Amino acid sequence: MTAPRPLYLAGRPQATGATLEVFDTWSGERAAVVNAADADTVERAIAAAHDARDAMAALAPYARRDVLEHCVRRFLERREELAQLLCTEAGKPIRDARGEVDRLVDTFRIGAGEATRIGGEVIELQVSARARGYRGMTRRVPVGACSFITPFNFPLNLVAHKVAPAVAAGCPFVLKPSERTPLGALAIAGILAETDLPPGAFSVLPCNAAVAAPLVEDARIAMLSFTGGPVGWDLRARAGRKKVTLELGGNAACIVDADPGRPLEHVAHRLAFGAYYQSGQSCISVQRVILHRDVAAALVPLLVQRVRSLRAGNPHDEDTDIGPVIDTASADRIEGWVHEAIDAGARVLVEGRRERTLITPWLLADVPRECRLYREEVFGPVAMVETVDSFDAALDRANDSRYGLQAGVFTARLDHAMRAWERLDAGGVVVGDVPSMRVDAMPYGGVKDSGIGREGVRYAIEEMTDTRLLVIRDP
């Protein structure tokens, strides 16, 4: 039997004696065994990160850049290996897995550039006579030790969006990846361990939520960044005085105006991509498609045709579009919500089927707005179509959600695009495409129950640094 893969404690591989099993999401067979952290390991990791604050802050910007550039080179060398890890532990179709590795590279490359651009500003303080002779300037300084908690659905890139900015900013960190998908995070840790980061600069600890509680509660942690579900609000309540960034998902809407500004075949293609890539297991997956009545009759058949053409199956096959969802409990919940909506009067446009954890695409119409499928985040291969009589009604319907992460708008009218940007209560508005579009340099985060704070490398660096003011009085 192969020895369990080590976790990383204070920058070094470590065996603990406790283990977690990682399963192939498609076959259900055991794919790997990893060392798991216990309470003592978590304590030692926090202490090491706290002790590494000064050394990380003193690391020159060019040295932080060099660490990140080393990671980029190694990710590129191991691209196919990393993609296969994703395919196995997350059930991500291999083409999408390669795309996530490419985004991992992008995120670290962006971080390398930002590491040498963390500046400040000169402030004019002489706004009145009493401030004559005073000069002001600011700089950004790292907050200190950070804790990161990431989910299963993007095991590389969601880790990257915390780790790359932390290294660029000069913050030591402790990362808890999802228990279901720790392999990608451990691979990143192994590459970081090849660099000249100071001792104690990072730890990557697969473990359960109870063991990880000090990552939320310990006062030595200066910032918590969590990506996941509604439990994030409880974590914030337990976090004390530390800074907190939360990305908690959504049930994204995509509006198609009377004149969408794109051929309808293209719109249907993008809607199907946005709704069903990653088996719908994305925080910005298209869940609610809001169509202007003037375009619905022509667009819906094209969307139905496109959805029916998607191939579901073994994620290791090159032509697979949709792989399994993460586990049986998720499949049970998704299936239950769909049938609840149908029983409440929703119409089935494309009927899905289920085999173990594989769910083929569902497309429904006129789902009652009180149904969980409409109100909550389904996080599965399910989308809903509804029609409205005006663009303003579409905006109102998109805002009829307790979530607000991103929204998409297809329109040819500039005034409608600007009105959407003004009125949609979301962290981001994407015009001319689906809300599922994300570039790793852009600010990313939500409002309402979708969370607080922003990721996207430069914006995450702002979250991981504080403004420090210097005032100098002329002699």
WOHUTA-V41846 format. One record per residue. SS is DSSP state (~ for helix, > for strand, _ for the rest). Layout:
BEGIN
ss=(SS | SS)
END
This chain:
BEGIN
ss=(_ | _ | _ | _ | > | _ | > | > | > | _ | _ | > | > | > | _ | _ | _ | _ | > | > | > | > | > | _ | _ | _ | _ | _ | _ | > | > | > | > | > | > | _ | _ | _ | ~ | ~ | ~ | ~ | ~ | ~ | ~ | ~ | ~ | ~ | ~ | ~ | ~ | _ | ~ | ~ | ~ | ~ | ~ | ~ | _ | _ | ~ | ~ | ~ | ~ | ~ | ~ | ~ | ~ | ~ | ~ | ~ | ~ | ~ | ~ | ~ | ~ | ~ | _ | ~ | ~ | ~ | ~ | ~ | ~ | ~ | ~ | ~ | ~ | ~ | ~ | _ | _ | _ | ~ | ~ | ~ | ~ | ~ | ~ | ~ | ~ | ~ | ~ | ~ | ~ | ~ | ~ | ~ | ~ | ~ | ~ | ~ | ~ | ~ | _ | _ | _ | _ | _ | _ | _ | > | > | _ | _ | _ | _ | _ | ~ | ~ | ~ | _ | _ | > | > | > | > | > | > | > | > | > | _ | _ | _ | > | > | > | > | _ | _ | _ | _ | _ | _ | _ | ~ | ~ | ~ | ~ | ~ | ~ | ~ | ~ | ~ | ~ | ~ | ~ | ~ | _ | _ | _ | > | > | > | > | _ | _ | _ | _ | _ | _ | ~ | ~ | ~ | ~ | ~ | ~ | ~ | ~ | ~ | ~ | _ | _ | _ | _ | _ | _ | _ | _ | _ | > | > | > | _ | _ | _ | _ | _ | _ | _ | _ | ~ | ~ | ~ | ~ | ~ | _ | _ | _ | _ | _ | > | > | > | > | > | _ | _ | _ | ~ | ~ | ~ | ~ | ~ | ~ | ~ | ~ | _ | _ | _ | _ | > | > | > | > | > | _ | _ | _ | _ | _ | > | > | > | > | _ | _ | _ | _ | _ | _ | _ | ~ | ~ | ~ | ~ | ~ | ~ | ~ | ~ | ~ | ~ | ~ | ~ | ~ | ~ | ~ | ~ | ~ | _ | _ | _ | _ | _ | _ | _ | > | > | > | > | > | ~ | ~ | ~ | ~ | ~ | ~ | ~ | ~ | ~ | ~ | ~ | ~ | ~ | ~ | ~ | ~ | _ | _ | _ | > | _ | _ | _ | _ | _ | _ | _ | _ | _ | > | _ | _ | _ | _ | _ | ~ | ~ | ~ | ~ | ~ | ~ | ~ | ~ | ~ | ~ | ~ | ~ | ~ | ~ | ~ | ~ | _ | _ | _ | > | > | > | > | _ | _ | _ | > | > | _ | _ | > | > | _ | _ | > | > | > | > | _ | _ | _ | _ | _ | _ | ~ | ~ | ~ | ~ | _ | _ | _ | _ | _ | _ | > | > | > | > | > | > | > | _ | _ | ~ | ~ | ~ | ~ | ~ | ~ | ~ | ~ | ~ | _ | _ | _ | > | > | _ | > | > | > | > | > | _ | _ | _ | ~ | ~ | ~ | ~ | ~ | ~ | ~ | ~ | ~ | ~ | _ | _ | _ | _ | > | > | > | > | _ | _ | _ | _ | _ | _ | _ | _ | _ | _ | _ | _ | > | _ | _ | > | > | _ | _ | > | > | _ | _ | > | _ | ~ | ~ | ~ | ~ | ~ | ~ | ~ | _ | > | > | > | > | > | > | > | > | > | _ | _)
END
